[in-house]
Amino acid sequence: MKIDRLLSIVILLLKKNRIQAKELADLYEVSIRTIYRDIEAISMAGIPVVTYQGANGGIGLMEGYRLDRSMLTDHDIKDIVMGLQSLSSSLGGPNVSRLLHKFESIIPESGKEQFSVHTTQFIVDHSGWGNRAAQEGKLIKVKEAMSQARTVAFTYRNAGGAITERNVEPHTLVLKGQQWFVYAYCPDREQFRLFKLSRMSDPVVTETVFARRDLSYEVLPWNEGRMEVSRAVQPFTLQFNRDSRHLAEDWFGVEALTEQEEGIYTVSVPFPEDAWAYGFILSLGPDVVVKEPAHLRDKIHKMALRIASNYEKFRNHKGNLS
């Protein structure tokens, strides 16, 4: 913890001209005497710390001082920062932000404008449009459990609606298809399981410590094709009209469209036939039709009629469901 605090103080001094010892003590929740011992240790490490007296005094670094970054080129740092910005949008939390500040602090003033331009040209944001706070809260709990090698307990609702209480050993967080999963060993099932973060509720880090198990990357379930082993995948042909063509381009790419006649396009995509596939097709709206297979077209038709029937109840009962 002391080494982390020393490094953090150096980074902070690089970003600020001067800072009061009391402000540092309050920030790190230590005594002022401890801060002065930290400053002495930083000075002994060869970093030129200067103490300024008077009303505008405080602790600072010698003017013009920068951390040695000889092992990284400007392009290396820019690419790392862009990657960290994308990671920050997914994981959240203070750690990634602190690491971003560390890299930004070693850019000289003369290059900061160009650095800012470069690192904002390409941003990947995996976070959703809403309810981000709930997801971040779960991520923080799972990360805490993994870092401390403690089990995490939670309530889990599977795709079929069954609710179970779980207490598992979390090993890996996986971002796959814009969804977060927790790869964990489940003592009750005596095997590794993949838990969808959005289906977890009320996660709690327990006092139970576990020993991390060896993982073989070749057999991890989120590798290409592994998550579909238990679900038969078949090609679906979806038909789009002129008004819905943009949906096909957004989801599958311009090159995936085949024009059948003027204003009518088809796309063939491989999906496992399950509740997710039904919901996805329905989410595309009324201007998209399942062309093949016929049984899937019938299934979507029946689901659409059920949806329409639910809304008819509102009309028939003046806004109240029966």
N, C-alpha and C positions, 0 to 999 in steps of 0.2 A: 504493500500500500504506500510505503514511503517513496519508493522509486516512482510509482505512478503520480504521486503528488508533486515530486520534484520536477518531473517532465511536464506535468500540467502547468506548474508555476512558470517554467521557462517559456512555454507556448503562450501563456497569458501575457508575460512581459514582452514577448515579441509583438503582440498585437496592441499593447497599450504603452504609452510613453512612460507613465508612472502610475504606481498604485500604492495605497497605504498598507502598512503591515496589518493593521486591524481589519481592513477589508479582506485581505488574504486569509486571516485567521477565521473570520466569520464564514468565508466561502468554503473553507475546507474543514470547518468545525474543530479547530485545534487552537492552542494558546498562541499568543503573540510570541512568547519565548520559543515555541516550536518553529514558528515561521522564521525567526532570526537564525535558528540552527539550520533550517533548510537553506536559507540564503547563503549561509557560510559554506554548506556542502556544495551548493551550486558553484560558488566562487572557486572552491578548491578543485572542482572538475574542469576549470579553465574557462568558464563562461563569465564574461566581464559584467558583474552586477555592480551597479552604482547606487549609493544611498544619498538622496538629496535632502538637505535640511530646509527649514523655513515653512511658511504657510502653504506653499505649493509643492512641498517636498514629497518624498515617498521613495519607493524602490523602483528602479528601472534598469535597463541594459545600456551599455555604452552605445552611443549613437552610431548607426550604420551596421550594427552587428546582425548577422544572419547565421542560422544553423548551416553546417556543412552539408551540402547536397550533391557532392561530387559524383556520387554513384548513380544519380538520376539525371537524365536530360530534361529539358523543358517539355518536350513532347511526352516523355514518360509521365511526368507529373500531371500534365493536362489530361492524359488518357486515364490515369488513376482517379483523378478527381471526377471525371465524367462517370466512371464506373461507380464511384462512391455515391454520387448524386442519385443514380438509378437505384442503388441498394438502399439508400436512405428512404426513398419513396415507398419501398416495400416493407422494410424491417422497422423503420422508425426508431425511436429511442435516442438517448443522448450520445451513445458511443460513436456511432457513425458521424454525427455532427462534429464531435470533438476531433475525430480523425481528419475530417475535411478541413477544419481550422488549422490543424498541424501542417498540412500540405500547403494551404494558402499562405501561411505565414512565412514560408521560405522563398516566396516569389518577391524579387526586388521591386521597389516602387515603380521603377521605369517600365517594368513589364506587366504590371497588374491590369492595365486596360486591355492589352492584347490577350492576356490570360483569361480575363472575364469573357471576352468575345468568343474565344475558342471553346471554353467549357460550357457555354450556353447554346451552342449550335446543335447539340445532339443530346436529348434527354429522354430516357426511358422511364415511364412511370407506370408501375404495375398495380398501383393502388386503385381501389374501386371509387365510384363517384359518391357513394354515401356510406354511412355507418363505419367510417374508418376507425373511430375511437374504440369501438367494441373489438374490432380485429386486432388493433395494436395492443389492447389490454391482454388479449389471449396470447399474442406473440411474446410479450414481455414475460408472462408467467412461464411459458414453455422454455424460453431462452434461459430464464433464471434456473429452472429445474435442471436443464442440460448442463449449465455451467457449474452447478453445485453437485451434479451427479445424484440428484434426488428424484424420487418418483413424483408424478403429477397425477392428481385425482380429479375426475371430472364426470359430468353426466353426458352421455352420448346418445344421440338419436340417429339411427341408420336410415338408409334411403327408404326402407319399408315402413318406417315410423316406430320401430321397436326402440324402447328406451332402456339403457343399461347404465350401471355405475361402474366406472373403470378406474383402475390405479395402475399406471404403466410406467415403464422405464424409457423416457424419451431419448432418442439417439440423434435424429436428424430432422430438420425442418426442410420441407421441399415445396418450392413454388412451381407448379405444373399447370399449364393451361389457365393461367390467371387465378388459380386457386391454391391456397396454402394447405399442406398436409403435414401431419406429424408421423414420422416413422418410429415406432416404439415397440419394445418387447412387452407383450402382455402375459404376465405370470398365470392368469386364469386360463388362457388358451395355450400357454407354453410355446409361443411362437411370436415372430414379429408380425405386426399389423400396421396398416396405413390408415390413419384417422384424419378425416377432413376437418379442418379447423372450424369451419362455419357450423358444423354439426356438434361441436363441443360447447358446453356451457359450464359456467362456474368453476374454471380450473383453479386448483389449489396446489401449491408446492408443499409436499409433505416432509416429515422428518426422516423418512426412510431413505437410506443411502444405497445406491446400487453400483456394481462394477460394470463399466462399459464393456459391451461384447464386441467381438471382432465382426466386421461387416465385409462382405465380398461384393465389390462394385458390380461384378458380372451378374449377380442374381438379384440386384435391387429392383423392386417392383415398378419403379417409375421410369426405368429404361425403355427405349423404344419398343413398343409392342407388348411389354410385360403386363401392363394394366388391363389389357384386353384379353388375357389368356382365358379368363372365366366367362367371357362374353363373346358370342359369335358376332363377327363383323361382316357386314354385307353392304354392297353399294346401293345408295338411294339416288334416284334421279328426281331433282326438284326443278319445277318450271317457274320462271320469273317472267313478268311482263315489263313493259317499258318503265312503268312507275316504280317497280321494285328491283330493277336491274342494279341500282347502286348497292343494295343489300348483298347481292351475290358478289359484286366486286369487293365490297368491304370484307366479307367473310372468307371468300375463296380465291380472290385474285382475278384480275381481268382475263388472264389467259385460260381460266377454267371454264369460261362461258362458251357455249356453242349456240349460234343463232339458228333456230329451226325455221323461222319465217320472220317477216318484218315485225319487230317489236316483241318477239317471243324467244326466250333463251332458256337453255337447260344447263344444269350442272350435275355431274355425277360425283358423289362423295361417299367414302366408306365410313359407316357408323355402326356401333353396336346398337341393336334395337332395344331400348330401355326407356325408362321414364324421362331421363335427361334428353334423349333424342326427340321424344314426343313434345316435350316442353320447348325445345329449341325450334322445332319446325313451326309450332304454333306462335312462337315469339316473332317469327318473320312477318306475320300479318296476313291480311286477306288477299294480298296480291301474289302470294306464293302458293303453289299447288304441288302435292306429291304426285308425280307421274308414274313412277315405279318404285317398289313393287305394289301390286294392287291391294294386297292385304293391309299394307301400311297406309295407303290412301283411305281405305275404309276405316281404319282405326282413327286416323286424324279427323275424318268426317264425323264419326260418332262423338269424339271428344268435343269438337266444335259445336255440335248440336246440344251437348250437355251444358256447355258454357252459355250458349244462347238461352237455353231453358232456365238457367239460374237467373239471368237478367230479366227474363219474362216475368218472373215472380215479383220483381220490384214493380213492374208496370201494372200487373194485375192486382197488386195489394197496396197500391199508392205509396210505394217506397218502403214497405215493410215486408221482410221475408216471412213466409208462413211457417 
